[in-house]
Amino acid sequence: MKMPAAVFLCVSLPLIWLADARAEEPVDTVRGIIQNQIAAFLNDDAEAAYSFASPTIRGKFPTQDAFFDMVKKGYGPVYRPGNFAFGRSKIDGGTVMQEVLISGPDGKDWTALYQVVQQPDGSYKINGVYMVRAAPGPEI
């Protein structure tokens, strides 16, 4: 049986839309995680900020206080951003690379390149942040 073109188009367009929505879902999830962690830093909520860290980061900084101190000392633009906006993103399997353009507390522009990894339970955790004193940052 031959399907009329109009029927095929009506059936296939929603499927294309669903595929695009699923492709964007990890990026949206990761952006929410990054935004929530930055909000935790701004509210000096070490417990909440630490909850977004991956097991690898937790292994390097086994307490929320050690983690919070590291971020304060080494990641000032992330700890106290002026403004920030999401840039490019790249999905590679269970890893999402997300660029965040940040105006630091001193007014200088930075690019924070977040590596966020999917955990065995399906959640995503921040596995590292690479800071570049420029905007936009390197290729992702």
N, C-alpha and C positions, 0 to 999 in steps of 0.2 A: 504494500500500500504506500503510495506516494503522499507525503505530507505537504500541504500547501505552504509556500514560503512565509506567509503571514503568521501561520500557526507555529512554525518552527522558530521564527523570530520572537514571538511572544513567550515561548517556552524557554528559549536559550538566554534571553536577556536577564531574567531573574537569576539564572545560574551563574552568569558572568558576574553580576553584582554581588552575589554571595561569595564567590571566590575572591573578589577584591576586598570585601569586608573582612574575610578571614585573614587575608594577607596583612591588613592594617591592624588587626587586633593585637598582636604582640607589641607593635610600636605604640599603640594607644596605652596599653598596660604599662609598658616601660616608662613612658612619659609621665603617667600618673605616679609611679613609684618614685621617680626622680623628683617630681614636684612635691610629693609628700615628705621626702627626706629633706629637701631644702626648707620646707616649712618647719620641720622638726628642728633643724639647725637654728632657724630664725627665732624659734620659741625656746631655745636652750633645752630641748627635750632629748637628752642623750639616749634614753631608753627607746624612744620611737625612732630616732635616727639610726641606731644600732640594729633595729629590727629589719632594716632593709639590706644589711650587709650579708654577703654570701658566706658560706662556711669557710672558704679560703681566707677571706678578710678576717673573720672571727678567729681563725687559727693564728693569724699574725697579731691580732689585738683582742686578747681573750676576755677583756672586760669592756663594758660600754664607756667607762671613764677613759681608758687607754685609747679607745677608738676616737672618742670625742676630742681628746687632747691632740691626737695626731691630725685630725681635720682642722682644728683651730690653728695649729702651728704651720701646717703645710699646704692647706687648701683654703686660704682666706676668701677668695672670690666665691667659693662654694658655700663656705660657712656663713658669710655675710654678703650675699650678692646685692647689688643695687637693683638692676633689672636683669631679667634673663629671658631668653626665647629659645625654643627648640629649632634646631637646624636639620641637617640631613640625618638619615638613619639607614642602617643596613642590617638585614637579617641573614645570618649564616647558620642554618640548623637551629639549635637551641640557644644561640647567642645573638643578642641585638646590640649593635653599636649605635649609640645615639649622641649626636653632637648637640651641645648646649652652649649658646653664645651668652656670655655673662659680662656684665659691667661690675667690676670689683668694687670693694669699699673705697678704694682710692680713685675711682673713676676710670681706671684703665680697662680696656677690653681684653677679654680672655675667651678661649674656646676650651670647654671641658668635654673631653671625649669619654663617655661612659661605656663600659663594657658590662652588660647585664646578661646573666646566664639563667637559663631555665633549670629548675631543680627537679629531682625525681618526682616530686608531688605535683608538678606542673606550674608551680609558682615561679616568679622571677626574683632574683636577688642581684644587687650591685656587686660586681666582682672587681672593680677597679675604675679609677678615673685618671686620665692623662691630661695634664694642663698644658696649654700652649698660649704663649703671650702674643696672641694675634687673633683676628677674626677675619674670615673663616679659617678654620683649622686645616690640617693636612687631609689628604684623601682618606676616606674610611672604607 
